[in-house]
Amino acid sequence: MKIGIIGSGYVGLVTAACLAEIGHDVCCVDRDEARISHLNAGGCPLYEPDLAELIVSERDAGRLRFSTETRDAVAGREAVFIAVGTPSDPAGDADLSYVHAAARDIAGHLTDYAVVATKSTVPVGTAEAISSIIAEHAPGKTVAVVSNPEFLREGCALEDFRRPDRIVIGVEESRARGVMQALYRPLTQRGARLVLTDRRTSELIKYASNGLLAIKVSYINEISDLCEDLDADVMMVAEGMGLDARIGARCLRPGPGYGGSCFPKDARALLATARKMGTRLRVMAAADQANEERKHTLAARVTDAMGDPAGKTVALLGLAFKAETDDMREAAALDLVPALQALGARVRAYDPAAMEGARRLLPDIDFAETPYEAARLADAVIVLTEWREFVDMDLARLRAVMRTPWMIDFRNLFQPSDVAAAGLDYFSLGRSAASAIPQTFGGLSGSAAASLLHKPSVE
């Protein structure tokens, strides 16, 4: 099938590359000429494991191309996806200006019948608004607008597209239903479940899903606090909870609070929608507030561990909001670093992928090329992102380059006994310094269990 993608951001590029991979002819367009030139030259403007290689492979195979001209992604295409940003406005609503602009651009280049599918995360009723815009700017053209939300986790987006939990399509007419079923047939033939519903329900499924996941993150963070007060181990609490099929293990990992491009924005948009309808989402509102408060308390946790940081050097390991991405949006580092600087600390940081973006957002910190360089003569090391590289660190080597032995681990990456053996004073979340993952946890050795528990989070 001939497919068009409007937008070359995170969702647009992953969708374009993966649709090409399953055999479609895909053209991805963006108004940003520098971005398109970069893509056509073999580059990739964002970090996502294996995405750059897939883009080059599919481009070389002739199934994927990039353009700045909207007509290239619309004229003669059977389906056109809108995959542009929907950032929060000051009131928390999703800003749909890019979506509406894309709809107007699409209308100007329609030729034959086409399905227009929204991949962007949009409030309920957006598909209807897009239909009205296209009808106004392309009278007489036959087009069907459907909702097809994405459920991609940064850091493992290709795997999520190739083996999705579900494919949700909100569609109102049979011809469009047939187009979308044919488009995803390579995935449904492998067993992917297709959920067909109306457009408004489809749009709400995305927000409701991310809202519940955000609630789980806030909940386990608060349980982690309670574990500290009760001298219980949150890692074992989470494991015991997650084995319940009604609960599941995902998003039950304590941390510095959720961030990124989805959970914060989607929680606010869901709450804004509820306010407009006069509906109270008290649980969602409490979870969102708890998450914001958690980020604001990170500096206090550091001072509780190491004392007054004034005049001291703090090494920050991790800047991105989660591992396997360079995404700095709503990252905990954006709250923690200014707070530590306000207390008089000097911050030196290292992240495997996010330092270029962090330099623009956090210009007043020093950047290192390795974790050990970041920790050199540091008075404390703070683990903020759960990169595998940090799990594999030589803790004794890390301690050897530090001035004083404080480690504050906001991801619970290590066994306390291993950290203590390296000569570090260890502070983690929701467990006492003496606690550790049992050596035969779930049939795995202690180190293997730790690795399993600390895979990149799903936020």
HELIX and SHEET records of a PDB file:
HELIX    1   1 TYR A   10  GLU A   21  1                                  12    
HELIX    2   2 GLU A   33  ASN A   40  1                                   8    
HELIX    3   3 LEU A   51  ASP A   60  1                                  10    
HELIX    4   4 THR A   70  VAL A   74  1                                   5    
HELIX    5   5 SER A   97  ALA A  107  1                                  11    
HELIX    6   6 THR A  126  HIS A  137  1                                  12    
HELIX    7   7 ALA A  157  ARG A  162  1                                   6    
HELIX    8   8 SER A  174  LEU A  183  1                                  10    
HELIX    9   9 ARG A  185  THR A  188  1                                   4    
HELIX   10  10 ARG A  199  LEU A  230  1                                  32    
HELIX   11  11 VAL A  234  GLY A  242  1                                   9    
HELIX   12  12 PHE A  263  MET A  277  1                                  15    
HELIX   13  13 ARG A  282  HIS A  296  1                                  15    
HELIX   14  14 LEU A  298  MET A  306  1                                   9    
HELIX   15  15 ALA A  333  ALA A  342  1                                  10    
HELIX   16  16 MET A  355  LEU A  361  1                                   7    
HELIX   17  17 PRO A  371  ALA A  375  1                                   5    
HELIX   18  18 ARG A  388  VAL A  391  1                                   4    
HELIX   19  19 LEU A  395  VAL A  401  1                                   7    
HELIX   20  20 PRO A  416  ALA A  421  1                                   6    
HELIX   21  21 GLY A  446  LEU A  453  1                                   8    
SHEET    1   A 6 LEU A  64  SER A  67  0                                        
SHEET    2   A 6 ASP A  25  VAL A  29  1                                        
SHEET    3   A 6 LYS A   2  ILE A   6  1                                        
SHEET    4   A 6 ALA A  79  ILE A  82  1                                        
SHEET    5   A 6 ALA A 114  THR A 118  1                                        
SHEET    6   A 6 VAL A 143  SER A 147  1                                        
SHEET    1   B 2 ILE A 167  GLY A 170  0                                        
SHEET    2   B 2 LEU A 194  THR A 197  1                                        
SHEET    1   C 6 ASP A 366  PHE A 367  0                                        
SHEET    2   C 6 ARG A 346  TYR A 350  1                                        
SHEET    3   C 6 THR A 313  LEU A 317  1                                        
SHEET    4   C 6 ALA A 380  VAL A 383  1                                        
SHEET    5   C 6 TRP A 406  ASP A 409  1                                        
SHEET    6   C 6 ASP A 425  PHE A 427  1                                        
END                                                                             
